[in-house]
Amino acid sequence: MPVRDDLTDMAPYGAPQLDVAVRLNTNETPFAPPPEFFAGLQRRLPHLPLHRYPDRGARALRAALGARFGRPTGQVWAAKGSNEVLLQLFQAYGGPGRRLLLTAPGYSAHPLIARTAATAVVEVPLGDGFTLDPDTAADAAERAHAHVICVASPHNPAGTLVGADVVRALHDASDALVIVDEAYIEFAGDEASAVSMLGELDRLVVCRTFSKAWRLAGLRLGYLLAPPWVIDDLRKVRLPYHLDAITQAAGLVALELVDAMTAHIAQIVAERDWLTAQLEQVPGLKTSPSHGNFVLVRGADDTLFAQLLSRGVLVRDFSHVTGLANCVRITIGTRSEHQALLAALHDVV
Ligand SMILES: *Cc1c(COP(=O)(O)O)cnc(C)c1O
């Protein structure tokens, strides 16, 4: 039995998972969650009724998430990573005969997830410096006749922000559901978030994750803030009991420990700025200013990824992506990882 026609030439998502000394390729934070997190989880685990199905509505977790933003449970949704949140959104609002507008370049998983949901993708190219201006955004939104629009802010892999004026332009020039994927927003600061526009734009969805700034990539927990009708629609496509009891409990523990969980963010941001300045000193390299926990670097040719890997440093290769010729993306790690990276780079050039 052959796979579905529209999946035959599809390559699975595959950021390499290699056992090397320095892993700076998938934008996790280099610091494990604090001991308080594990202590809190350990206290809760024996009381979890794991012989029963979990709360299908994940109500306690969604209420706690909502409380952070002053929003009721009915405007919050959670799933196994923001990738599952996005899948559910594309299943509900995309699907056969429907279109999704994305930026090019953009987050590699967006078109993959869209494809599994049988949703056609239309792209708007980013301008200079990997940004979108309101006029280009409005024009693209109008012409795409898209049912869903999804932009990442900060952008992955460039690290640029999508301004409020651009989000408003995408929304007002279309009838689409407009998703702002804020996987890295904690590194950019609250004032950069589209959350404050939720009251104003009635088809806006803001998607977030515990995988990056919250240092819980291994947990798989993501969420969104949206008008209540979106949450009602997502209930139709989610699998029964899609969010397991352990993840719900772990999310609650993390939310009780906001300060401890996010204490390292300032350090990551400072380290990003330090590393960016150092990279600018390496002959032949060009960086883009980033608001995330990563930095995009353009090298002299497309061998940078392989040359670094042969020196034990794994970064993310974008050199063959349209618009990203000779580029790699480097995740912000620890100072000693950066020193190893810089030594390898100086060796290469
Ligand atoms: C890393 C990332 C995510 C996170 O996905 P999870 O499934 O929550 O781990 C989402 N969107 C973008 C743009 C990302 O880079």
The ligand as an SDF file (V2000), in Angstrom:
LIG
                    3D

 15 15  0  0  0  0  0  0  0  0999 V2000
   11.0550   25.3940   18.5240 C   0  0  0  0  0  0  0  0  0  0  0  0
    9.8670   26.0040   17.8740 C   0  0  0  0  0  0  0  0  0  0  0  0
    8.5970   25.6100   18.2510 C   0  0  0  0  0  0  0  0  0  0  0  0
    8.4620   24.6560   19.3970 C   0  0  0  0  0  0  0  0  0  0  0  0
    7.7930   23.5350   19.1390 O   0  0  0  0  0  0  0  0  0  0  0  0
    7.4120   22.5790   20.3760 P   0  0  0  0  0  0  0  0  0  0  0  0
    6.5680   21.5820   19.6800 O   0  0  0  0  0  0  0  0  0  0  0  0
    6.6550   23.4130   21.3500 O   0  0  0  0  0  0  0  0  0  0  0  0
    8.6750   22.0400   20.9510 O   0  0  0  0  0  0  0  0  0  0  0  0
    7.5060   26.2170   17.6650 C   0  0  0  0  0  0  0  0  0  0  0  0
    7.6630   27.1800   16.7400 N   0  0  0  0  0  0  0  0  0  0  0  0
    8.8780   27.6070   16.3660 C   0  0  0  0  0  0  0  0  0  0  0  0
    9.0140   28.7150   15.3880 C   0  0  0  0  0  0  0  0  0  0  0  0
   10.0140   27.0140   16.9070 C   0  0  0  0  0  0  0  0  0  0  0  0
   11.2280   27.3990   16.5120 O   0  0  0  0  0  0  0  0  0  0  0  0
  1  2  1  0
  2  3  1  0
  2 14  2  0
  3  4  1  0
  3 10  2  0
  4  5  1  0
  5  6  1  0
  6  7  2  0
  6  8  1  0
  6  9  1  0
 10 11  1  0
 11 12  2  0
 12 13  1  0
 12 14  1  0
 14 15  1  0
M  END
$$$$
